[in-house]
Amino acid sequence: MNQFLYLIPSLIILLGAMVLMFMSMYERFSVKNFILVSSFFLIIALGFTLLNINSSYSVQPFPHFLNNVLTFDSFSNFFNILLIAGTLLTLLIGEHYFQHRSYFKGEFFSLLLFALFGMMILAHSNELVTAYIALEIASFSVYIMVGYNSDDTKRVEAIFKYLVLGSFIGAFYLLGVVLIFGATTSTNLADILIFINNADSQNMVLVYIGFTLILFTFLFKIAAFPFQSWLLDVYRGAPMIITAYMASTFKIAIFSFFLRIILGYIAPIIDFWDGIISIIIIFTLVFGTWLAITQQIVKRMLAASSIVHTGYLLLAFIALGYKDNQLINIDSAYAIMFYLIAYLLSALGAFGLASHIISETNVKVTYDDFKGLAKQRPFLAAMMTIFLFSLAGIPSTIGFIGKFYVFTESINAGYTVLTIVAIIATIVSVYYYFKLIAMMYFYPSVQHIETEEFNDKRVSTYAIAFVAILTILGGIGSAIVFFIPVINIDTIINLSQLSVQSLFIK
């Protein structure tokens, strides 16, 4: 029974997805009903994950049934909290958007929970084939949500581009698994670690090639150079709120698995990829910055800027290498986990607020559409400013703290040149983020966004306000409201430390 308790959050999400799927058979249920049911299951699952938030544990339950392919530990629990919270906030922020789009039906919310279930299993995976299955469950659910409105040609184009490229890159992952299995006779990461510790350089060739192919899948999913070509069109074609979900929550799931691989299993050989990762970081930062500067549609600008943030995270990843005669730079792992929280709040808030503003219209959301928003909706303009400040790394926001940790660790690890490139990219980002702020505050209003029915007193508005508050308190929480532990910066770092330590529990 104690082992079963660790499975409960994942099982609750799976049960919720199935309940929503059966509810979708009946026309009498409204979108609001589906949002309420989805939120209910998400809150219950989140409650169970929070029960173990302050304990360090690592369990592989029911070994005869699950064959040790899943690990339930503090590390996966940390990411489950982020994934469930991100999905719940996506639902609440998109509440008004969902209700004003007639094509959203019950099965959409079932798909959202199936995607979350796949992401959670991915965070628990310590076996390569299991991770692939979990990744595909999440990916195919996201594919369908991207092209959910089949009447929109941009949606159809986006889903086919994402599906074809995603399936193609998935073949690279499977080929990598085959090569690793051929060398180690196992796909379990614990067995692979034993092989790495005992093998000579000649026997490691297939392992290096296999993990390089798996690395391609990782880079594709997080939209790093040169695998970012799908991102702008897919983000542009997807419903705005799904773009928010992909940019924030889905990216966290990808990082959770690969961070587990690096920290727990392939630490002795991670320096093999330092050269190629360094080149990828430079091109990701430069190319993402150039794309963001040249965009006129806000959605595409935010999408392009997410490529730049991927570069920041990769900078922290490369800093995981050897440090002070230690196998892993653990402090860099904490920086990655903190930055994921910072980007989750900032990106979800920015994308979500954009969807909230145009929920009753069909505009393309260009820079011009935000002109005069500060006079029309000063509250919304203020919150968007907070999110853009955080994305740009302005002090007093959680984004600034996240960048500070990442840049500090990369410098300490000896990657000064890469850090300078990242800092320059951050300075340039001020231009395209502040351009949107200028449109809101210093230009006359546009009429087609302002509607008589627009009412700020909605669930979506309060959810966005909650995220904005967390974004600010995440940056100044230790100094101003240190007595509230949830938003204390040191508390987040302590939870990260507790989570990483559970990876080394034998």
Solvent accessible surface area in square Angstrom, and as a share of the most:
residue,aa,sasa,rsa
1,M,171,0.76
2,N,116,0.59
3,Q,74,0.33
4,F,83,0.34
5,L,88,0.44
6,Y,54,0.21
7,L,27,0.13
8,I,27,0.13
9,P,11,0.07
10,S,6,0.04
11,L,68,0.34
12,I,23,0.12
13,I,0,0.00
14,L,50,0.25
15,L,99,0.49
16,G,0,0.00
17,A,0,0.00
18,M,81,0.36
19,V,49,0.28
20,L,0,0.00
21,M,80,0.36
22,F,112,0.47
23,M,25,0.11
24,S,31,0.20
25,M,134,0.60
26,Y,105,0.40
27,E,165,0.74
28,R,180,0.66
29,F,62,0.26
30,S,56,0.36
31,V,30,0.17
32,K,113,0.48
33,N,54,0.28
34,F,7,0.03
35,I,8,0.04
36,L,105,0.52
37,V,36,0.21
38,S,0,0.00
39,S,12,0.07
40,F,119,0.50
41,F,25,0.10
42,L,0,0.00
43,I,96,0.49
44,I,67,0.34
45,A,0,0.00
46,L,32,0.16
47,G,34,0.32
48,F,68,0.28
49,T,1,0.00
50,L,78,0.39
51,L,134,0.67
52,N,48,0.24
53,I,52,0.27
54,N,122,0.63
55,S,49,0.32
56,S,48,0.31
57,Y,30,0.11
58,S,37,0.24
59,V,35,0.20
60,Q,68,0.30
61,P,1,0.01
62,F,77,0.32
63,P,58,0.36
64,H,188,0.84
65,F,169,0.70
66,L,31,0.16
67,N,110,0.56
68,N,57,0.29
69,V,30,0.17
70,L,18,0.09
71,T,8,0.04
72,F,6,0.03
73,D,1,0.01
74,S,7,0.05
75,F,0,0.00
76,S,0,0.00
77,N,11,0.06
78,F,15,0.06
79,F,0,0.00
80,N,4,0.02
81,I,25,0.13
82,L,17,0.08
83,L,0,0.00
84,I,0,0.00
85,A,26,0.20
86,G,0,0.00
87,T,0,0.00
88,L,21,0.11
89,L,18,0.09
90,T,1,0.00
91,L,0,0.00
92,L,50,0.25
93,I,0,0.00
94,G,0,0.00
95,E,23,0.10
96,H,19,0.08
97,Y,6,0.02
98,F,0,0.00
99,Q,78,0.35
100,H,87,0.39
101,R,28,0.10
102,S,101,0.65
103,Y,44,0.17
104,F,3,0.01
105,K,104,0.44
106,G,3,0.03
107,E,72,0.32
108,F,0,0.00
109,F,0,0.00
110,S,4,0.03
111,L,30,0.15
112,L,1,0.00
113,L,0,0.00
114,F,46,0.19
115,A,0,0.00
116,L,0,0.00
117,F,30,0.12
118,G,0,0.00
119,M,0,0.00
120,M,0,0.00
121,I,23,0.12
122,L,4,0.02
123,A,0,0.00
124,H,6,0.03
125,S,0,0.00
126,N,1,0.01
127,E,15,0.07
128,L,0,0.00
129,V,60,0.35
130,T,23,0.14
131,A,1,0.01
132,Y,42,0.16
133,I,95,0.48
134,A,1,0.00
135,L,6,0.03
136,E,26,0.12
137,I,61,0.31
138,A,0,0.00
139,S,0,0.00
140,F,90,0.38
141,S,7,0.05
142,V,0,0.00
143,Y,4,0.01
144,I,77,0.39
145,M,0,0.00
146,V,0,0.00
147,G,11,0.10
148,Y,37,0.14
149,N,21,0.11
150,S,84,0.54
151,D,133,0.69
152,D,44,0.23
153,T,111,0.64
154,K,95,0.40
155,R,28,0.10
156,V,50,0.29
157,E,96,0.43
158,A,1,0.01
159,I,35,0.18
160,F,121,0.51
161,K,64,0.27
162,Y,2,0.01
163,L,53,0.27
164,V,93,0.53
165,L,61,0.30
166,G,1,0.01
167,S,52,0.33
168,F,126,0.52
169,I,10,0.05
170,G,4,0.03
171,A,56,0.43
172,F,60,0.25
173,Y,2,0.01
174,L,72,0.36
175,L,92,0.46
176,G,0,0.00
177,V,9,0.05
178,V,93,0.54
179,L,40,0.20
180,I,0,0.00
181,F,104,0.43
182,G,52,0.50
183,A,22,0.17
184,T,15,0.09
185,T,106,0.62
186,S,18,0.12
187,T,24,0.14
188,N,24,0.12
189,L,0,0.00
190,A,42,0.33
191,D,65,0.34
192,I,0,0.00
193,L,34,0.17
194,I,103,0.52
195,F,45,0.19
196,I,13,0.06
197,N,95,0.49
198,N,118,0.60
199,A,27,0.21
200,D,82,0.42
201,S,92,0.59
202,Q,153,0.68
203,N,80,0.41
204,M,9,0.04
205,V,80,0.46
206,L,71,0.35
207,V,0,0.00
208,Y,51,0.20
209,I,80,0.40
210,G,0,0.00
211,F,10,0.04
212,T,29,0.17
213,L,21,0.10
214,I,2,0.01
215,L,24,0.12
216,F,48,0.20
217,T,1,0.00
218,F,7,0.03
219,L,0,0.00
220,F,9,0.04
221,K,10,0.04
222,I,0,0.00
223,A,1,0.00
224,A,0,0.00
225,F,52,0.22
226,P,76,0.48
227,F,44,0.18
228,Q,16,0.07
229,S,80,0.51
230,W,5,0.02
231,L,1,0.01
232,L,19,0.09
233,D,49,0.25
234,V,0,0.00
235,Y,4,0.01
236,R,39,0.14
237,G,1,0.01
238,A,0,0.00
239,P,1,0.00
240,M,6,0.03
241,I,0,0.00
242,I,1,0.00
243,T,0,0.00
244,A,0,0.00
245,Y,0,0.00
246,M,5,0.02
247,A,0,0.00
248,S,1,0.01
249,T,0,0.00
250,F,5,0.02
251,K,8,0.04
252,I,2,0.01
253,A,0,0.00
254,I,0,0.00
255,F,0,0.00
256,S,0,0.00
257,F,2,0.01
258,F,17,0.07
259,L,0,0.00
260,R,3,0.01
261,I,4,0.02
262,I,27,0.14
263,L,2,0.01
264,G,13,0.13
265,Y,27,0.10
266,I,11,0.06
267,A,4,0.03
268,P,40,0.25
269,I,12,0.06
270,I,18,0.09
271,D,71,0.37
272,F,113,0.47
273,W,21,0.07
274,D,37,0.19
275,G,49,0.47
276,I,72,0.36
277,I,17,0.09
278,S,25,0.16
279,I,100,0.51
280,I,12,0.06
281,I,0,0.00
282,I,62,0.32
283,F,99,0.41
284,T,0,0.00
285,L,1,0.00
286,V,86,0.49
287,F,61,0.26
288,G,0,0.00
289,T,14,0.08
290,W,143,0.50
291,L,19,0.09
292,A,0,0.00
293,I,65,0.33
294,T,64,0.37
295,Q,18,0.08
296,Q,108,0.48
297,I,30,0.15
298,V,0,0.00
299,K,11,0.05
300,R,55,0.20
301,M,0,0.00
302,L,3,0.01
303,A,0,0.00
304,A,0,0.00
305,S,3,0.02
306,S,0,0.00
307,I,0,0.00
308,V,1,0.01
309,H,6,0.03
310,T,0,0.00
311,G,0,0.00
312,Y,2,0.01
313,L,0,0.00
314,L,1,0.01
315,L,0,0.00
316,A,0,0.00
317,F,15,0.06
318,I,9,0.04
319,A,0,0.00
320,L,0,0.00
321,G,9,0.09
322,Y,106,0.40
323,K,48,0.21
324,D,111,0.57
325,N,165,0.84
326,Q,102,0.45
327,L,84,0.42
328,I,10,0.05
329,N,2,0.01
330,I,43,0.22
331,D,64,0.33
332,S,0,0.00
333,A,0,0.00
334,Y,24,0.09
335,A,2,0.01
336,I,0,0.00
337,M,0,0.00
338,F,0,0.00
339,Y,5,0.02
340,L,2,0.01
341,I,20,0.10
342,A,2,0.01
343,Y,10,0.04
344,L,6,0.03
345,L,13,0.07
346,S,2,0.01
347,A,1,0.01
348,L,0,0.00
349,G,0,0.00
350,A,0,0.00
351,F,3,0.01
352,G,0,0.00
353,L,0,0.00
354,A,0,0.00
355,S,0,0.00
356,H,1,0.00
357,I,2,0.01
358,I,10,0.05
359,S,0,0.00
360,E,45,0.20
361,T,18,0.10
362,N,144,0.74
363,V,35,0.20
364,K,125,0.53
365,V,6,0.03
366,T,36,0.21
367,Y,5,0.02
368,D,74,0.38
369,D,11,0.06
370,F,1,0.00
371,K,46,0.19
372,G,0,0.00
373,L,3,0.01
374,A,16,0.12
375,K,155,0.65
376,Q,25,0.11
377,R,53,0.19
378,P,84,0.53
379,F,99,0.41
380,L,0,0.00
381,A,0,0.00
382,A,43,0.33
383,M,6,0.02
384,M,0,0.00
385,T,19,0.11
386,I,41,0.21
387,F,0,0.00
388,L,0,0.00
389,F,63,0.26
390,S,1,0.01
391,L,7,0.04
392,A,2,0.01
393,G,11,0.11
394,I,45,0.23
395,P,80,0.51
396,S,57,0.37
397,T,2,0.01
398,I,2,0.01
399,G,4,0.04
400,F,67,0.28
401,I,26,0.13
402,G,0,0.00
403,K,9,0.04
404,F,110,0.46
405,Y,58,0.22
406,V,0,0.00
407,F,25,0.11
408,T,47,0.28
409,E,22,0.10
410,S,0,0.00
411,I,82,0.42
412,N,87,0.44
413,A,29,0.22
414,G,58,0.56
415,Y,50,0.19
416,T,66,0.38
417,V,107,0.62
418,L,11,0.05
419,T,1,0.00
420,I,90,0.46
421,V,33,0.19
422,A,0,0.00
423,I,67,0.34
424,I,97,0.49
425,A,6,0.05
426,T,19,0.11
427,I,113,0.58
428,V,47,0.27
429,S,4,0.02
430,V,49,0.28
431,Y,118,0.45
432,Y,1,0.00
433,Y,1,0.00
434,F,70,0.29
435,K,46,0.19
436,L,0,0.00
437,I,18,0.09
438,A,30,0.23
439,M,22,0.10
440,M,1,0.00
441,Y,89,0.34
442,F,159,0.66
443,Y,91,0.35
444,P,99,0.62
445,S,42,0.27
446,V,29,0.16
447,Q,136,0.61
448,H,93,0.41
449,I,5,0.03
450,E,82,0.37
451,T,32,0.19
452,E,176,0.79
453,E,126,0.57
454,F,17,0.07
455,N,74,0.38
456,D,36,0.19
457,K,158,0.67
458,R,25,0.09
459,V,74,0.43
460,S,0,0.00
461,T,3,0.01
462,Y,138,0.53
463,A,9,0.07
464,I,0,0.00
465,A,15,0.12
466,F,105,0.44
467,V,0,0.00
468,A,3,0.03
469,I,95,0.48
470,L,37,0.18
471,T,0,0.00
472,I,48,0.25
473,L,33,0.17
474,G,2,0.02
475,G,9,0.09
476,I,50,0.25
477,G,0,0.00
478,S,40,0.26
479,A,78,0.60
480,I,103,0.52
481,V,23,0.13
482,F,131,0.55
483,F,138,0.57
484,I,69,0.35
485,P,84,0.53
486,V,119,0.68
487,I,16,0.08
488,N,19,0.10
489,I,14,0.07
490,D,86,0.45
491,T,38,0.22
492,I,18,0.09
493,I,29,0.14
494,N,86,0.44
495,L,33,0.17
496,S,0,0.00
497,Q,60,0.27
498,L,42,0.21
499,S,5,0.03
500,V,1,0.01
501,Q,96,0.43
502,S,0,0.00
503,L,21,0.10
504,F,96,0.40
505,I,74,0.38
506,K,198,0.84
